[in-house]
Amino acid sequence: MEYSTLKKYNSNTYHCDEDSFFQDNWNKEIVNATKNIILNRNILKNIYSKKICGKISF
């Protein structure tokens, strides 16, 4: 699994407006994180439905 950190906005460093910065740098990361959360929840639901382990909290 790959881990990354979100870049912080700094107008002196990136020389662009905030909206462009967040669209370029954060949008992809947020979408990927959301997909991973959904995937992990589905895996846990599958495990729980097969009663492989005890109750899992979501």
Order of alpha helices (4+ residues) and beta strands (2+ residues): alpha-alpha-alpha
